Amino acid sequence: MRNYEVMYIVKPDVEDEQLNALVERFKGLVENQGAEVTKLDKWGKRRLAYEVNHLREGIYVVMQFKAEPAAAAELDRVLKISDDIIRHIIVREDE
């Protein structure tokens, strides 16, 4: 298993309960693939470095997990097709 970190930015107009549902959905997605979530941080609403899709703010979420490469690939696929996600990046951390 490898260590990964994912950061995704959610649209700023998402309600708190909808945000929590999204976070739980992505957490559950990797856990169902046999991964272990080691850290989950909600950074809250922050200003973006540049305008993305006419949005200037976003809600940042960072999650660290240990998983096989297939779990990270599946998470990447789901984040790409989610309408409430502005941007995301998955990084493999060094040992």
C-alpha positions in Angstrom: 0.0 0.0 0.0 1.2 3.5 -0.8 0.6 6.8 0.9 -1.5 9.4 -1.0 -2.7 12.9 -0.4 -5.7 14.3 -2.2 -6.8 18.0 -2.2 -10.0 19.0 -3.8 -11.8 22.3 -4.0 -15.6 22.3 -3.7 -17.8 25.1 -5.1 -18.3 27.8 -2.5 -22.1 27.8 -2.7 -22.4 24.2 -1.3 -24.3 24.0 2.0 -22.6 22.5 5.1 -24.7 19.2 5.0 -24.0 18.8 1.3 -20.3 19.4 1.9 -20.3 16.8 4.7 -22.0 14.3 2.4 -19.4 14.9 -0.3 -16.5 14.4 2.1 -18.1 11.2 3.4 -18.8 10.0 -0.1 -15.1 10.3 -1.2 -13.9 8.9 2.1 -16.2 5.9 1.8 -15.1 5.5 -1.8 -11.5 4.9 -0.9 -12.4 2.8 2.2 -14.5 0.5 0.0 -11.4 -0.1 -2.1 -9.5 -1.3 1.0 -7.8 2.0 1.8 -7.2 3.4 5.3 -7.9 7.2 5.7 -5.2 8.5 8.0 -6.1 12.2 8.1 -9.0 14.4 6.9 -8.9 18.2 7.1 -11.5 20.7 6.0 -9.7 24.0 5.5 -12.9 25.9 4.8 -13.6 28.6 2.3 -10.5 30.3 0.8 -9.8 32.6 -2.1 -8.5 30.9 -5.2 -5.2 32.0 -6.7 -7.0 32.7 -10.0 -10.6 32.6 -11.2 -11.8 29.1 -12.2 -15.2 28.8 -14.0 -16.1 32.3 -12.9 -15.5 31.4 -9.2 -13.1 33.3 -7.0 -13.5 31.2 -3.8 -13.7 27.5 -3.0 -13.9 25.2 0.0 -10.7 23.2 0.4 -10.6 19.6 1.7 -7.4 17.6 2.2 -7.4 13.8 2.8 -4.4 11.5 3.4 -4.8 7.8 2.9 -3.0 4.5 2.4 -4.2 2.6 -0.6 -3.4 0.5 -3.7 -3.0 2.5 -6.9 -6.4 1.3 -8.2 -8.1 3.1 -5.3 -6.4 6.3 -6.2 -7.3 5.9 -9.8 -11.0 5.3 -8.9 -11.0 8.4 -6.7 -9.5 10.4 -9.5 -12.2 9.2 -11.9 -15.0 10.1 -9.5 -13.6 13.5 -8.7 -13.4 14.3 -12.4 -17.1 13.7 -13.0 -18.4 15.3 -9.8 -20.2 18.6 -10.6 -19.5 20.2 -7.2 -15.7 19.8 -7.5 -13.8 22.7 -9.1 -10.3 21.2 -9.0 -8.5 18.3 -7.5 -5.0 16.7 -7.3 -3.8 13.4 -6.0 -0.2 13.1 -4.9 1.7 10.0 -3.9 3.8 10.8 -0.8 7.3 9.5 -0.4 8.0 6.8 2.2 
